[in-house]
Amino acid sequence: MTVGPWQIVIVLVILVVLFGGPRLSKVGRGGGRRLRRTKESLVDAGRGFKDELLQGEGDEDQVAQPVERRDDTAQA
């Protein structure tokens, strides 16, 4: 099922009738801001991840040591 130009026009007319012109522009502006913030946070997270990977490249000789766990509940 494809969306034709008439379906888009009908949806836009219904939105304008329900929300009004000024309110609809505020809703669109807010949605754009949310999308921009989401994109920026994803890009920042990707940069941080990439930086951590690049910092760890020189650590091939270091091997993670296992953590010794003590089971205190068995001393009953």
C-alpha positions in Angstrom: 0.0 0.0 0.0 1.5 3.3 -1.1 0.7 6.7 0.3 -0.4 9.0 -2.5 -0.4 12.8 -2.5 -4.2 13.0 -1.7 -3.8 11.0 1.5 -1.0 13.4 2.6 -3.1 16.4 1.8 -6.1 15.0 3.8 -3.9 14.2 6.8 -2.4 17.7 6.7 -5.9 19.3 6.5 -7.1 17.2 9.5 -4.0 18.2 11.5 -4.5 21.9 10.7 -8.2 21.7 11.8 -7.4 19.8 15.0 -4.3 21.8 16.2 -4.5 25.1 14.2 -1.7 26.7 12.3 0.4 28.2 15.1 0.1 25.2 17.3 1.0 22.9 14.5 4.2 24.9 13.8 5.2 24.6 17.5 4.6 20.9 17.4 6.8 20.5 14.3 9.5 22.7 15.7 9.6 20.7 19.0 9.8 17.4 17.0 12.7 18.8 15.0 14.5 19.8 18.2 14.0 16.4 19.7 15.4 14.7 16.6 18.4 17.0 16.5 19.2 16.3 20.2 18.9 12.6 19.6 21.2 12.7 16.7 23.8 14.8 18.6 23.7 12.4 21.5 24.2 9.4 19.2 27.2 11.1 17.5 28.7 12.1 20.9 28.3 8.5 22.2 30.0 7.2 19.0 32.9 9.6 19.4 33.3 8.5 23.0 33.3 4.9 22.1 35.8 5.4 19.3 38.1 7.4 21.6 38.0 4.6 24.1 38.9 2.1 21.5 41.8 4.2 20.2 43.1 4.7 23.7 43.1 1.0 24.4 45.1 0.0 21.2 48.5 0.3 23.0 47.4 -2.1 25.8 47.8 -5.5 24.0 50.4 -6.7 26.6 48.0 -6.0 29.5 45.6 -8.9 30.2 42.6 -8.5 32.4 43.0 -10.3 35.7 40.1 -12.4 37.0 38.4 -10.9 40.1 38.6 -13.1 43.2 35.2 -13.6 44.7 34.5 -14.5 48.3 31.4 -16.3 49.2 30.5 -15.0 52.7 27.2 -16.9 52.9 28.9 -20.3 53.1 30.3 -19.6 56.6 27.3 -20.6 58.5 
